[in-house]
């Protein structure tokens, strides 16, 4: 399925509106002047306030991305793809890797499309 190449400064957040940051895994290949995000890149969520009933809060701390590029490799690893701005093909997770819902991507570069 084709999608836009994600870069490290794409605007995304967890399901509960806390900002998510893509940690760069490589500095060489750029798209719109930003390093391309790889499937090996970590996506860190900071400031999620989600709690469940009970004594233990379960905020989102990471995002596991689920849509790799099948044809575009950067340093031998697949790049992250985003089908369109909106709900992303990923899964927000708590520190114990409990699924919390999909991430929301509000801005991504619109020039480079890959499959």
SEROSE-130023 format. One record per residue: residue number from 1; y, z, x of N, C-alpha, C in turn. Coordinates in Angstrom, 1 decimal, padded with zeros to 4 digits, always signed. Layout:
# residues N
 doti     nY     nZ     nX    caY    caZ    caX     cY     cZ     cX
  NUM      Y      Z      X      Y      Z      X      Y      Z      X
...
***
This chain:
# residues 115
 doti     nY     nZ     nX    caY    caZ    caX     cY     cZ     cX
    1 -001.2 +000.0 +000.8 +000.0 +000.0 +000.0 +001.2 +000.0 +000.9
    2 +002.2 -000.9 +000.7 +003.4 -000.9 +001.5 +004.3 +000.2 +001.2
    3 +005.1 +000.5 +002.2 +006.1 +001.5 +002.1 +007.1 +001.5 +003.2
    4 +008.2 +002.3 +003.0 +009.2 +002.4 +004.1 +008.7 +003.3 +005.2
    5 +009.0 +002.9 +006.5 +008.7 +003.8 +007.6 +009.6 +005.0 +007.5
    6 +009.0 +006.1 +007.6 +009.7 +007.4 +007.6 +010.3 +007.6 +009.0
    7 +011.5 +008.2 +009.1 +012.0 +008.6 +010.4 +012.3 +010.1 +010.3
    8 +012.6 +010.7 +011.5 +012.7 +012.2 +011.6 +013.8 +012.8 +010.8
    9 +014.8 +012.0 +010.5 +016.0 +012.6 +009.7 +016.0 +012.1 +008.2
   10 +014.8 +011.7 +007.7 +014.7 +011.4 +006.3 +014.9 +012.7 +005.5
   11 +015.7 +012.6 +004.4 +016.0 +013.8 +003.6 +014.9 +014.1 +002.7
   12 +014.2 +015.2 +003.0 +013.1 +015.6 +002.1 +013.1 +017.1 +001.9
   13 +012.4 +017.6 +000.9 +012.4 +019.0 +000.6 +011.1 +019.3 -000.1
   14 +010.8 +020.6 -000.1 +009.5 +021.0 -000.8 +009.7 +020.9 -002.3
   15 +008.7 +021.2 -003.0 +008.7 +021.2 -004.5 +009.7 +022.1 -005.1
   16 +010.0 +023.2 -004.3 +010.9 +024.3 -004.8 +012.3 +024.1 -004.2
   17 +012.7 +023.0 -003.7 +014.0 +022.6 -003.2 +014.4 +023.2 -001.9
   18 +013.5 +023.6 -001.1 +013.8 +024.1 +000.3 +013.8 +022.9 +001.2
   19 +014.7 +022.8 +002.1 +014.7 +021.6 +003.0 +013.5 +021.6 +004.0
   20 +013.0 +020.4 +004.2 +011.9 +020.1 +005.1 +012.3 +019.3 +006.2
   21 +011.9 +019.6 +007.4 +012.3 +018.9 +008.6 +011.1 +018.3 +009.3
   22 +011.2 +017.0 +009.7 +010.2 +016.4 +010.4 +010.4 +016.6 +011.9
   23 +009.5 +017.2 +012.6 +009.6 +017.4 +014.0 +009.2 +016.1 +014.8
   24 +010.1 +015.6 +015.6 +009.8 +014.3 +016.3 +008.6 +014.5 +017.2
   25 +007.7 +013.5 +017.1 +006.5 +013.5 +018.0 +006.6 +012.4 +019.1
   26 +007.6 +011.6 +019.0 +007.8 +010.5 +020.0 +009.3 +010.1 +020.0
   27 +009.9 +009.9 +021.1 +011.3 +009.5 +021.2 +011.6 +008.0 +021.4
   28 +010.6 +007.2 +021.6 +010.9 +005.8 +022.0 +011.1 +004.8 +020.9
   29 +010.3 +004.8 +019.9 +010.4 +003.8 +018.8 +011.4 +004.3 +017.8
   30 +012.4 +003.5 +017.5 +013.5 +004.0 +016.6 +013.6 +003.0 +015.4
   31 +014.0 +003.5 +014.3 +014.3 +002.8 +013.1 +015.6 +003.3 +012.5
   32 +016.5 +002.5 +012.3 +017.9 +002.9 +011.9 +018.4 +004.0 +012.9
   33 +018.1 +003.8 +014.1 +018.6 +004.7 +015.2 +017.9 +006.1 +015.2
   34 +016.9 +006.3 +014.5 +016.2 +007.6 +014.4 +014.7 +007.3 +014.9
   35 +014.1 +008.3 +015.5 +012.7 +008.2 +015.9 +011.8 +008.1 +014.7
   36 +010.8 +007.2 +014.8 +009.8 +007.0 +013.7 +009.0 +008.2 +013.6
   37 +008.7 +008.7 +012.4 +007.8 +009.8 +012.2 +006.4 +009.4 +012.2
   38 +005.5 +010.1 +012.9 +004.1 +009.8 +013.0 +003.3 +010.7 +012.2
   39 +002.1 +010.3 +011.9 +001.2 +011.2 +011.1 +000.9 +012.5 +011.9
   40 +001.0 +012.5 +013.2 +000.8 +013.7 +014.0 +002.1 +014.6 +014.0
   41 +003.2 +014.1 +013.5 +004.4 +014.9 +013.4 +004.3 +016.0 +012.5
   42 +004.8 +017.2 +012.8 +004.8 +018.3 +011.9 +006.0 +018.2 +011.0
   43 +005.8 +018.6 +009.7 +006.9 +018.7 +008.8 +007.0 +020.2 +008.4
   44 +008.1 +020.8 +008.8 +008.3 +022.3 +008.6 +009.3 +022.5 +007.5
   45 +008.9 +023.5 +006.6 +009.8 +023.8 +005.5 +010.4 +025.2 +005.8
   46 +011.7 +025.3 +005.6 +012.4 +026.6 +005.9 +013.1 +027.1 +004.6
   47 +012.9 +028.3 +004.3 +013.7 +028.9 +003.2 +013.1 +028.8 +001.8
   48 +011.9 +028.4 +001.7 +011.3 +028.3 +000.3 +011.1 +029.7 -000.3
   49 +011.6 +029.9 -001.5 +011.6 +031.2 -002.2 +010.4 +031.3 -003.2
   50 +009.5 +030.4 -003.2 +008.4 +030.4 -004.2 +007.6 +031.7 -004.1
   51 +007.3 +032.3 -005.2 +006.4 +033.5 -005.3 +005.5 +033.3 -006.5
   52 +004.3 +033.9 -006.3 +003.4 +033.9 -007.4 +003.3 +035.3 -008.0
   53 +002.8 +035.5 -009.2 +002.6 +036.9 -009.7 +001.7 +037.6 -008.8
   54 +002.1 +038.8 -008.4 +001.3 +039.6 -007.5 +002.1 +040.1 -006.3
   55 +001.5 +040.8 -005.4 +002.2 +041.4 -004.4 +002.6 +040.5 -003.2
   56 +002.0 +039.3 -003.1 +002.2 +038.5 -001.9 +002.9 +037.2 -002.3
   57 +004.1 +036.9 -001.7 +004.8 +035.7 -001.9 +004.0 +034.5 -001.2
   58 +004.1 +033.3 -001.7 +003.5 +032.1 -001.2 +004.5 +031.0 -001.0
   59 +005.5 +031.2 -000.1 +006.4 +030.1 +000.1 +005.8 +028.9 +000.8
   60 +006.4 +027.7 +000.6 +006.0 +026.5 +001.4 +006.4 +026.7 +002.8
   61 +005.6 +026.4 +003.8 +006.0 +026.4 +005.2 +005.7 +025.1 +005.9
   62 +004.8 +024.3 +005.4 +004.6 +023.0 +006.0 +004.3 +021.9 +004.9
   63 +004.4 +020.7 +005.3 +004.0 +019.6 +004.4 +003.0 +018.8 +005.1
   64 +001.9 +018.5 +004.4 +000.8 +017.6 +005.0 +001.0 +016.2 +004.4
   65 +001.4 +015.3 +005.2 +001.7 +013.9 +004.8 +000.3 +013.2 +004.6
   66 +000.2 +012.4 +003.5 -001.0 +011.8 +003.1 -001.0 +010.2 +003.1
   67 +000.1 +009.6 +003.6 +000.2 +008.2 +003.5 +000.5 +007.6 +004.9
   68 -000.6 +007.3 +005.7 -000.4 +006.7 +007.0 -000.2 +005.2 +006.9
   69 +000.4 +004.6 +007.9 +000.4 +003.1 +007.9 -000.9 +002.7 +008.5
   70 -001.4 +001.6 +007.9 -002.7 +001.1 +008.3 -002.6 +000.1 +009.4
   71 -001.4 -000.5 +009.6 -001.2 -001.6 +010.6 -000.2 -001.3 +011.6
   72 +000.7 -000.4 +011.4 +001.8 -000.1 +012.4 +001.4 +001.2 +013.1
   73 +001.2 +001.1 +014.4 +000.9 +002.2 +015.3 +002.0 +002.4 +016.3
   74 +002.4 +003.6 +016.5 +003.4 +004.0 +017.5 +002.7 +004.9 +018.5
   75 +002.8 +004.5 +019.8 +002.0 +005.2 +020.8 +000.6 +005.5 +020.4
   76 +000.0 +004.5 +019.7 -001.4 +004.6 +019.3 -001.7 +005.4 +018.1
   77 -000.7 +005.9 +017.4 -000.9 +006.7 +016.2 -000.2 +006.1 +015.0
   78 -000.8 +006.2 +013.8 -000.1 +005.6 +012.7 +001.2 +006.3 +012.3
   79 +002.1 +005.5 +011.8 +003.4 +006.0 +011.4 +003.3 +006.5 +009.9
   80 +004.2 +007.4 +009.5 +004.3 +007.8 +008.1 +005.0 +006.8 +007.3
   81 +004.4 +006.6 +006.1 +005.1 +005.7 +005.1 +005.5 +006.5 +003.9
   82 +006.6 +006.0 +003.2 +007.1 +006.5 +002.0 +007.2 +005.4 +001.0
   83 +006.5 +005.4 -000.1 +006.5 +004.2 -001.1 +007.9 +003.9 -001.6
   84 +008.7 +004.9 -001.9 +010.1 +004.8 -002.4 +010.7 +006.2 -002.5
   85 +012.0 +006.3 -002.5 +012.6 +007.7 -002.7 +012.1 +008.3 -004.0
   86 +011.8 +009.5 -003.9 +011.2 +010.3 -005.0 +010.1 +011.2 -004.6
   87 +009.1 +011.4 -005.4 +008.0 +012.3 -005.0 +007.2 +011.6 -003.9
   88 +007.0 +012.3 -002.8 +006.3 +011.8 -001.7 +004.8 +011.9 -001.7
   89 +004.1 +011.1 -001.0 +002.6 +011.2 -000.9 +002.2 +012.3 +000.0
   90 +002.5 +013.5 -000.2 +002.2 +014.6 +000.6 +001.9 +015.8 -000.2
   91 +001.6 +016.9 +000.5 +001.3 +018.1 -000.1 +002.0 +019.3 +000.6
   92 +002.8 +020.0 -000.1 +003.5 +021.2 +000.5 +002.4 +022.3 +000.5
   93 +002.4 +023.1 +001.6 +001.4 +024.1 +001.7 +002.0 +025.4 +002.2
   94 +001.4 +026.6 +001.7 +001.8 +027.9 +002.2 +001.2 +028.1 +003.6
   95 +001.5 +029.3 +004.1 +001.0 +029.6 +005.4 -000.5 +029.7 +005.5
   96 -001.1 +030.0 +004.3 -002.6 +030.0 +004.2 -003.1 +028.7 +003.7
   97 -002.3 +027.6 +003.8 -002.7 +026.2 +003.4 -003.1 +026.1 +001.9
   98 -002.4 +026.9 +001.1 -002.6 +026.8 -000.4 -001.7 +025.7 -000.9
   99 -002.2 +024.7 -001.6 -001.4 +023.6 -002.1 -000.3 +024.1 -003.0
  100 +001.0 +023.6 -002.9 +002.1 +024.0 -003.7 +002.7 +022.9 -004.5
  101 +002.3 +021.7 -004.2 +002.9 +020.5 -005.0 +003.4 +019.5 -004.0
  102 +003.9 +018.3 -004.5 +004.3 +017.2 -003.6 +005.7 +017.5 -003.1
  103 +006.0 +016.9 -001.9 +007.4 +017.0 -001.4 +008.3 +015.9 -002.1
  104 +009.6 +016.1 -002.1 +010.5 +015.2 -002.7 +011.3 +014.6 -001.6
  105 +011.4 +013.2 -001.5 +012.1 +012.5 -000.5 +013.3 +011.9 -001.2
  106 +014.5 +012.2 -000.8 +015.7 +011.7 -001.4 +016.4 +010.6 -000.7
  107 +016.1 +010.5 +000.6 +016.7 +009.4 +001.4 +015.8 +009.0 +002.6
  108 +015.6 +007.7 +002.7 +014.8 +007.2 +003.7 +015.4 +005.8 +004.1
  109 +015.2 +005.4 +005.4 +015.8 +004.1 +005.8 +015.2 +003.0 +004.9
  110 +016.0 +002.0 +004.5 +015.5 +001.0 +003.5 +015.2 -000.4 +004.2
  111 +015.2 -000.4 +005.5 +015.1 -001.8 +006.1 +013.7 -002.1 +006.6
  112 +012.9 -001.2 +007.1 +011.6 -001.5 +007.6 +010.5 -001.1 +006.7
  113 +009.7 -002.1 +006.2 +008.6 -001.8 +005.4 +007.3 -002.2 +006.1
  114 +006.3 -001.4 +005.9 +005.1 -001.6 +006.6 +003.9 -001.4 +005.7
  115 +002.7 -001.7 +006.1 +001.5 -001.5 +005.3 +000.5 -000.7 +006.1
***
